[in-house]
Protein backbone atom coordinates (compact mmCIF):
# COMPACT_ATOMS: atom_id res chain seq x y z
CA UNK A 1 0.00 0.00 0.00
CA UNK A 2 2.89 2.34 0.79
CA UNK A 3 4.42 1.61 -2.65
CA UNK A 4 1.12 2.44 -4.31
CA UNK A 5 0.90 5.74 -2.48
CA UNK A 6 4.46 6.58 -3.55
CA UNK A 7 3.70 5.81 -7.20
CA UNK A 8 0.52 7.92 -7.09
CA UNK A 9 2.49 10.75 -5.49
CA UNK A 10 5.13 10.56 -8.22
CA UNK A 11 2.44 10.48 -10.95
CA UNK A 12 0.71 13.48 -9.37
CA UNK A 13 4.04 15.33 -9.25
CA UNK A 14 4.70 14.52 -12.92
CA UNK A 15 1.23 15.75 -13.91
CA UNK A 16 1.71 18.89 -11.82
CA UNK A 17 5.09 19.56 -13.45
CA UNK A 18 3.52 19.03 -16.88
CA UNK A 19 0.77 21.55 -16.03
CA UNK A 20 3.37 24.06 -14.86
CA UNK A 21 5.44 23.61 -18.06
CA UNK A 22 2.39 23.99 -20.31
CA UNK A 23 1.24 27.06 -18.37
CA UNK A 24 4.74 28.55 -18.65
CA UNK A 25 4.81 27.94 -22.39
CA UNK A 26 1.37 29.52 -22.83
CA UNK A 27 2.40 32.48 -20.69
CA UNK A 28 5.54 32.92 -22.81
CA UNK A 29 3.48 32.85 -26.03
CA UNK A 30 0.96 35.35 -24.63
CA UNK A 31 3.69 37.74 -23.47
CA UNK A 32 5.56 37.36 -26.76
CA UNK A 33 2.42 38.10 -28.79
CA UNK A 34 1.72 41.13 -26.62
CA UNK A 35 5.24 42.45 -27.18
CA UNK A 36 4.92 41.79 -30.94
CA UNK A 37 1.60 43.65 -31.08
CA UNK A 38 3.03 46.57 -29.13
CA UNK A 39 6.01 46.75 -31.52
CA UNK A 40 3.74 46.67 -34.57
CA UNK A 41 1.54 49.40 -33.09
CA UNK A 42 4.62 51.51 -32.48
CA UNK A 43 5.75 51.02 -36.11
CA UNK A 44 2.30 51.95 -37.44
CA UNK A 45 2.19 55.12 -35.32
CA UNK A 46 5.71 56.08 -36.42
CA UNK A 47 4.79 55.58 -40.07
CA UNK A 48 1.57 57.58 -39.66
CA UNK A 49 3.51 60.40 -38.01
CA UNK A 50 6.12 60.32 -40.77
CA UNK A 51 3.37 60.45 -43.40
CA UNK A 52 1.60 63.32 -41.69
CA UNK A 53 4.76 65.40 -41.40
CA UNK A 54 5.65 65.17 -45.08
CA UNK A 55 2.48 66.61 -46.59
CA UNK A 56 2.57 69.00 -49.53
CA UNK A 57 -0.05 71.54 -50.51
CA UNK A 58 -0.87 74.12 -53.16
CA UNK A 59 0.84 77.43 -52.40
CA UNK A 60 -1.61 79.65 -54.27
CA UNK A 61 -3.66 79.70 -57.44
CA UNK A 62 -2.60 77.76 -60.50
CA UNK A 63 -1.85 79.86 -63.57
CA UNK A 64 -2.33 79.03 -67.23
CA UNK A 65 -0.41 80.55 -70.15
CA UNK A 66 -2.48 81.18 -73.26
CA UNK A 67 -0.89 80.83 -76.68
CA UNK A 68 -1.98 84.01 -78.49
CA UNK A 69 -1.73 82.31 -81.89
CA UNK A 70 -4.10 79.42 -81.08
CA UNK A 71 -6.18 80.89 -78.24
CA UNK A 72 -5.56 77.75 -76.15
CA UNK A 73 -3.66 77.00 -72.93
CA UNK A 74 -0.18 75.66 -73.60
CA UNK A 75 1.40 75.82 -70.10
CA UNK A 76 0.02 75.36 -66.57
CA UNK A 77 2.04 76.48 -63.55
CA UNK A 78 1.15 75.07 -60.11
CA UNK A 79 2.87 76.50 -56.99
CA UNK A 80 3.59 73.90 -54.30
CA UNK A 81 4.80 74.20 -50.70
CA UNK A 82 5.12 72.11 -47.55
CA UNK A 83 2.35 72.21 -44.99
CA UNK A 84 3.19 73.68 -41.58
CA UNK A 85 5.61 71.60 -39.54
CA UNK A 86 6.39 69.19 -42.38
CA UNK A 87 9.79 67.66 -43.01
CA UNK A 88 11.54 68.38 -46.36
CA UNK A 89 10.40 66.38 -49.39
CA UNK A 90 12.82 65.09 -52.03
CA UNK A 91 11.47 66.23 -55.40
CA UNK A 92 13.87 63.91 -57.23
CA UNK A 93 11.86 60.95 -55.92
CA UNK A 94 8.44 62.54 -56.43
CA UNK A 95 6.15 61.17 -59.13
CA UNK A 96 3.86 63.46 -61.11
CA UNK A 97 0.97 62.25 -63.26
CA UNK A 98 -0.87 64.60 -65.60
CA UNK A 99 -4.24 63.90 -67.19
CA UNK A 100 -6.09 66.36 -69.43
CA UNK A 101 -9.29 66.48 -71.44
CA UNK A 102 -7.06 65.95 -74.47
CA UNK A 103 -5.26 62.86 -73.08
CA UNK A 104 -2.63 61.82 -70.55
CA UNK A 105 0.84 63.24 -70.32
CA UNK A 106 2.86 60.20 -69.35
CA UNK A 107 5.75 61.81 -67.55
CA UNK A 108 7.66 61.34 -64.34
CA UNK A 109 9.89 63.75 -62.47
CA UNK A 110 12.00 61.05 -60.87
CA UNK A 111 15.69 62.00 -60.75
CA UNK A 112 14.79 65.43 -62.14
CA UNK A 113 16.62 68.67 -61.56
CA UNK A 114 15.25 71.96 -60.25
CA UNK A 115 15.83 75.27 -61.98
CA UNK A 116 15.70 78.67 -60.32
CA UNK A 117 12.60 80.69 -61.16
CA UNK A 118 12.58 84.43 -61.46
CA UNK A 119 9.69 86.77 -60.79
CA UNK A 120 9.00 86.82 -64.55
CA UNK A 121 6.56 83.98 -65.23
CA UNK A 122 7.43 83.97 -68.92
CA UNK A 123 10.72 82.25 -68.04
CA UNK A 124 8.70 79.23 -66.90
CA UNK A 125 7.25 78.65 -70.39
CA UNK A 126 9.29 75.83 -71.88
CA UNK A 127 9.79 75.13 -75.57
CA UNK A 128 9.07 71.42 -75.51
CA UNK A 129 6.21 69.37 -73.98
CA UNK A 130 6.89 67.97 -70.54
CA UNK A 131 6.99 68.82 -66.85
CA UNK A 132 9.67 70.48 -64.75
CA UNK A 133 10.31 72.02 -61.32
CA UNK A 134 11.33 75.62 -60.74
CA UNK A 135 12.18 76.92 -57.26
CA UNK A 136 12.05 80.39 -55.73
CA UNK A 137 15.05 79.70 -53.51
CA UNK A 138 17.66 77.27 -54.83
CA UNK A 139 18.35 74.50 -57.32
CA UNK A 140 18.62 71.53 -54.97
CA UNK A 141 15.92 68.86 -55.15
CA UNK A 142 14.65 69.30 -51.57
CA UNK A 143 11.38 71.14 -51.00
CA UNK A 144 12.08 72.80 -47.65
CA UNK A 145 9.97 74.80 -45.17
CA UNK A 146 9.30 78.32 -46.45
CA UNK A 147 10.21 77.39 -50.03
CA UNK A 148 7.81 77.43 -52.97
CA UNK A 149 8.40 75.37 -56.08
CA UNK A 150 6.52 75.72 -59.34
CA UNK A 151 5.43 72.62 -61.18
CA UNK A 152 5.53 73.67 -64.83
CA UNK A 153 3.34 71.51 -67.08
CA UNK A 154 3.36 71.80 -70.86
CA UNK A 155 0.90 69.21 -72.24
CA UNK A 156 1.58 67.73 -75.65
CA UNK A 157 -1.83 69.02 -76.83
CA UNK A 158 -3.00 72.54 -75.96
CA UNK A 159 -6.13 72.83 -73.83
CA UNK A 160 -9.20 74.63 -75.20
CA UNK A 161 -11.83 76.56 -73.25
CA UNK A 162 -13.84 74.25 -70.95
CA UNK A 163 -11.08 71.63 -71.14
CA UNK A 164 -9.58 70.35 -67.90
CA UNK A 165 -6.29 69.30 -66.38
CA UNK A 166 -5.70 67.01 -63.39
CA UNK A 167 -2.32 66.98 -61.66
CA UNK A 168 -1.26 64.34 -59.13
CA UNK A 169 1.94 64.91 -57.17
CA UNK A 170 3.02 61.86 -55.15
CA UNK A 171 5.97 62.42 -52.79
CA UNK A 172 8.11 59.45 -51.65
CA UNK A 173 6.32 59.47 -48.27
CA UNK A 174 2.84 60.74 -47.58
CA UNK A 175 -0.43 61.18 -49.36
CA UNK A 176 -0.49 62.47 -52.93
CA UNK A 177 -1.67 65.97 -53.79
CA UNK A 178 -4.40 65.81 -56.45
CA UNK A 179 -5.82 68.97 -58.05
CA UNK A 180 -8.14 69.44 -61.03
CA UNK A 181 -8.79 72.68 -62.89
CA UNK A 182 -11.21 73.59 -65.67
CA UNK A 183 -10.03 75.98 -68.36
CA UNK A 184 -12.19 79.14 -68.28
CA UNK A 185 -14.35 80.05 -71.29
CA UNK A 186 -12.61 83.38 -71.99
CA UNK A 187 -8.94 83.12 -72.92
CA UNK A 188 -8.09 86.72 -73.84
CA UNK A 189 -5.18 87.29 -71.43
CA UNK A 190 -1.67 85.89 -71.66
CA UNK A 191 -1.82 84.50 -68.10
CA UNK A 192 -5.07 83.30 -66.53
CA UNK A 193 -5.76 82.36 -62.92
CA UNK A 194 -7.37 78.90 -63.07
CA UNK A 195 -9.11 79.38 -59.72
CA UNK A 196 -10.62 82.80 -60.43
CA UNK A 197 -11.10 82.09 -64.13
CA UNK A 198 -9.57 85.35 -65.31
N, C-alpha and C positions, 0 to 999 in steps of 0.2 A: 504494500500500500504506500509505503514511503517512497519507493522508486517511482510509482505512478504519479505521486504528487510532484516529485522532482521533474519528471518529463513534462507534465502539464505546465509547470512553472517556466521551464525552458521554452516550451512552445508559445506560451503567453508572452514571454520576453521577446522572442523572435518576431511575433506578430506586432508587438508594440514598437519594436525597432523599425519594422517595415512601415508601419503607419507614420512614424516620425520621419523616415527618409522620404516617403511619398509627399508628406506635408511640406518638408523642406524644399523638395524639388518644385512643387506647385507654388510655394512662396517665392522661390527664385524666379520662376517664369513670370509670375504676376508683377514682381518688382521690376524685372527686366523690361516687360512690356510697358509698364508705366514710365520708365526712364526713356524708352524708345519714343513713346507718344509725346513726352515732354520735349524731347530733342526735335522731333518733327514739327511740333507747334512753334518752337523757337525759330526754326528755319523758315517756316511759312510767314511768321510775323516779320522776320528780317527781310525776306523777299518783298513782302507787301510794303514795308517802309522804304526799301530801296526803290521800288516802283513809284511810290507816291512822291519821292523827292527828286525824281528825274523827269517831271512833267514839262511839256512845252506847250506854248499857247500862241495865239495870234497877237501881234504887237500893235495892231491898228487895222485900218481898212486896207483891203487888197485893191491894187490899182491895175488898170488895163490900158495898154497902149494901142491906139487905133491907127492903122495904116491908112493914111490920107488918100492913097491911090485906090484902094479897094473898099474903104469904108467898113472894114472888119477888124476885129481885135487880133493882133499878131503876137502880143506879149502880155503875160500876167505876172505881176510882182506881188508876192505875199510876204509881209514882215513877220518874223517869228522871234520869240524870246522865251526865256525860262520863266516858269511861275515862281512866286515868292518862296524863298528857302530851298530851291531845288539845287541839286548838284550839277556840275557841268555835263553837257551831253556831247559826245564825239560825233560830229557831222560826217566824218569819213566812214562811219559804220551805220549811218542812217539811210533807210530805204524810202524812196519817194515814188508813189504811183500816181499817174495822171490819167484821168478819164475825161473826155469831152463829148459834147453832142455830135461831134464829127468823127469820133473814134478814140482809141486809147493810145497814149504816148508811152510806149514800153521803154522806160528809162530807169536807171538806178544811179544814185549818187554815191554808191559805195566807193571808197578809196578816192574820193573827189578832192579837189583843192578849193580854197576859198579866196576870192579876190576882194580887194578893198573897194567899197562903194564910195562915191562922192555924193555931195548933196544934189548933183544934177542927175535926175532919173534917166535921162537919155543915154547915159553911159551904161545902163543896165540892159539896154536893148541889144541883143546879140544878133549876129548875122546868120547863124545857122540854127535849125531846130534843135531843141534839147532843153536841159534844165541845168542850173548852176546856182551856187551860193555866192552871195556878196555880203561882206560884213561892214559894219560901221566903225569897227575898232581895229582889227588886225587880220592877218591872213592865216592864222593857225586854224585847225579844224575843230577846236573846242568852242561850243556855245557856252559862254560864261555868264554869271549874274551881271545884270546891267548892260549886256551886249544885245544888239539887235542884228539879226541876219536877214537878208532878203533872199527868198527863194524865187529865182527868175525862171519862168516857164515860157518857152516858145514852142507852141504846138506845131506839128507838121502841117496841119490845115488850119487856116485862120477861122475865127469864130464869128458868126454873123449875129445880128440882133436876135434876142430871145434864145440864143444858144446857151450852153452851160458848160462849166468846168468844175470837176471835183478833184481835189488834191488831198492825198493821204501821205502824211509824214510819219514814219515809224522809226523812233529812236531805238538803239540797241536794247535799252531797258525802259519799260514803262508803256503806257497805253499810247496808241497812235493818235495823232491829231488829224481829224477829217473835216474838211470844209468844202462847201459847194456854193458856187456863185452863178447867177443867171446874168447874161449879158443884157444891159439895158436896151430899150428900143431906139433911143436916140444916140448916135455915135458921131457927134459933130465936133467934139474936142479931141485933142491929141492924147490926153490922159484922162481916164474916167475912173471915178471911185465906184467900185463894184458893190459897195454896201449902200451908198446913197443913190447910186444910179445916175450920177452926173459928174 
